[in-house]
Amino acid sequence: MRAESSSVHPLLKEGEVYPPQATGFLQKPMAEEKPSKPKVRVPLRIEETIAGITIGLLALITFANVVVRYATNFSFAFTEEFSIFLMVFMALVGGSSVMAKGGHLNINLLVDKFSPSIRKKIRIASTAVVGITFAILVVLGSRMAYDEYRFEVTSPGLGIPTWIYTTWLPILSLLILCRTVGVLVRIWREKI
């Protein structure tokens, strides 16, 4: 007897799909969900556009470096500074957007066993810890950028003042902190 082939996995019900991140054998199939965009005062489109422009610049710089290296056997070694800055910049801008959407990784195995009111308290506590972390980054990043400005520290590759790069750490950390406060307010207002 031959098993019939079908487009639906035998363990899935109609309309269910494996989550794209599921790779382990213990994960159950889940129903397909459409992510809901949270109601935010400052549009998420701003961060998404900035991240898109940043990744475009990064791709352009990297592509130009590769073309020039193979065509002329000369490398734009100085572009490494810009590339690293753009990667860190994009990670922080993307982190702000993902924070507002509630898309950061979380482990719910133990939390899901609690009642809804306790789950809400755990979400508030964990989001508050994230907020405290980024508040610390705002303060320490500001001090670091100011020290680099005051002592006229320059980058080894291009000789550019490093405060130009490090100024963005407290600015973007403040952006993530603001998004975290927004998430805290939304969690607080949720009805159990």
C-alpha positions in Angstrom: 0.0 0.0 0.0 1.3 3.4 -0.9 0.7 6.5 1.1 -1.1 9.3 -0.7 0.9 12.4 -1.1 -0.8 15.6 -0.2 0.2 19.2 0.1 -0.9 19.4 3.8 1.3 17.8 6.5 -0.6 14.9 8.1 -0.1 16.3 11.6 -1.5 19.7 10.7 -5.1 20.7 10.6 -6.5 22.7 7.7 -5.2 26.3 7.8 -2.2 25.6 10.2 1.4 26.1 9.2 4.7 25.5 10.8 6.1 28.7 12.2 9.1 29.8 10.1 11.4 29.8 13.1 10.4 26.3 14.2 13.4 23.9 13.8 13.1 21.7 16.9 11.0 18.6 17.2 9.2 19.7 20.3 7.6 22.7 18.8 3.9 22.3 17.8 2.4 23.6 14.7 0.6 26.8 15.1 -2.2 28.6 13.3 -1.0 31.3 10.9 -1.3 34.8 12.6 -1.1 38.1 10.9 1.0 40.5 13.0 -0.9 43.4 14.3 0.7 46.8 14.2 0.5 48.5 17.6 -1.0 51.9 17.9 1.9 54.3 18.4 2.1 58.1 18.5 5.3 58.3 16.4 4.9 56.2 13.2 7.0 53.1 12.9 7.5 54.0 9.2 10.2 56.5 10.3 12.5 53.8 11.8 11.7 51.4 8.9 12.7 54.0 6.3 15.9 54.9 8.1 16.8 51.2 8.5 16.1 50.7 4.7 18.3 53.7 3.7 21.0 52.5 6.1 21.1 48.9 4.7 21.1 50.4 1.2 24.1 52.5 1.9 25.8 49.5 3.5 25.1 47.4 0.5 26.3 50.2 -1.9 29.6 50.7 0.0 30.3 47.0 0.2 29.4 46.4 -3.5 31.7 49.4 -4.6 34.5 48.0 -2.5 34.2 44.5 -4.0 34.0 45.9 -7.6 37.0 48.2 -7.1 39.0 45.4 -5.4 38.5 43.0 -8.3 38.9 45.6 -11.1 42.0 47.4 -9.8 43.4 45.1 -7.1 43.0 48.1 -4.7 40.8 48.0 -1.6 38.8 50.7 0.0 40.0 49.7 3.5 38.7 52.9 5.0 35.1 51.9 4.2 35.3 49.4 7.1 34.8 52.2 9.6 31.7 53.4 7.8 30.4 49.8 7.4 30.8 49.0 11.1 29.1 52.3 12.0 26.2 51.6 9.6 25.7 48.1 11.0 25.5 49.3 14.6 23.3 52.2 13.6 20.9 49.8 11.7 20.8 47.4 14.6 19.8 50.1 17.0 17.2 51.6 14.7 15.8 48.1 14.0 15.8 47.4 17.7 13.6 50.4 18.2 11.1 49.3 15.6 11.0 45.8 16.9 10.6 47.0 20.5 7.5 48.9 19.5 6.1 45.9 17.6 6.8 43.5 20.5 8.9 41.3 18.2 11.9 40.7 20.5 12.7 37.2 21.4 11.1 35.9 24.6 10.8 32.5 26.2 7.3 31.8 27.3 7.6 28.2 28.4 7.4 29.0 32.1 5.5 32.2 31.8 2.6 30.6 30.0 1.9 28.4 33.0 0.9 31.3 35.1 -2.4 33.1 35.3 -3.0 36.1 33.0 -2.6 38.6 35.8 0.8 37.2 36.7 1.9 37.0 33.1 1.0 40.7 32.7 3.2 41.5 35.8 6.1 39.5 34.3 5.8 41.3 31.0 5.8 44.6 32.8 8.9 43.7 34.9 10.8 42.3 31.9 10.0 45.4 29.8 11.0 47.7 32.7 14.4 45.9 32.8 14.8 46.6 29.1 14.0 50.2 29.8 16.4 50.5 32.6 19.1 48.9 30.4 18.6 51.5 27.7 18.4 54.4 30.2 21.9 53.3 31.4 23.1 53.2 27.8 21.7 56.8 27.3 23.7 58.1 30.3 26.9 56.1 29.7 26.8 56.6 26.0 26.4 60.4 26.5 29.4 60.4 28.8 31.5 58.4 26.4 30.6 60.7 23.4 31.3 63.8 25.5 34.7 62.4 26.6 35.6 61.6 23.0 34.6 65.1 22.0 36.5 66.7 24.9 39.7 64.7 24.4 39.5 65.0 20.6 39.8 61.3 20.0 40.0 60.4 16.3 39.5 57.1 14.5 42.6 55.2 13.5 41.5 54.5 9.9 40.3 57.9 8.6 41.2 60.3 11.4 37.5 61.3 11.8 36.5 62.5 15.3 35.0 59.4 17.0 32.3 61.4 18.8 30.6 61.6 15.4 30.0 57.9 15.6 29.4 57.5 19.3 26.9 60.4 19.6 24.4 58.1 17.9 24.5 55.5 20.7 22.7 57.7 23.3 20.4 59.2 20.7 19.2 55.8 19.4 19.2 54.3 22.9 16.9 57.2 23.9 14.7 56.3 21.0 14.5 52.6 22.1 13.8 53.8 25.7 10.9 55.9 24.4 9.5 52.9 22.5 10.0 50.8 25.6 7.9 53.3 27.7 5.2 53.1 25.0 5.2 49.3 25.3 4.9 49.6 29.1 2.0 51.9 28.8 0.2 49.5 26.3 0.9 46.5 28.6 -0.4 48.5 31.6 -3.6 49.4 29.8 -4.3 45.9 28.6 -7.4 44.3 30.0 -6.8 40.8 31.5 
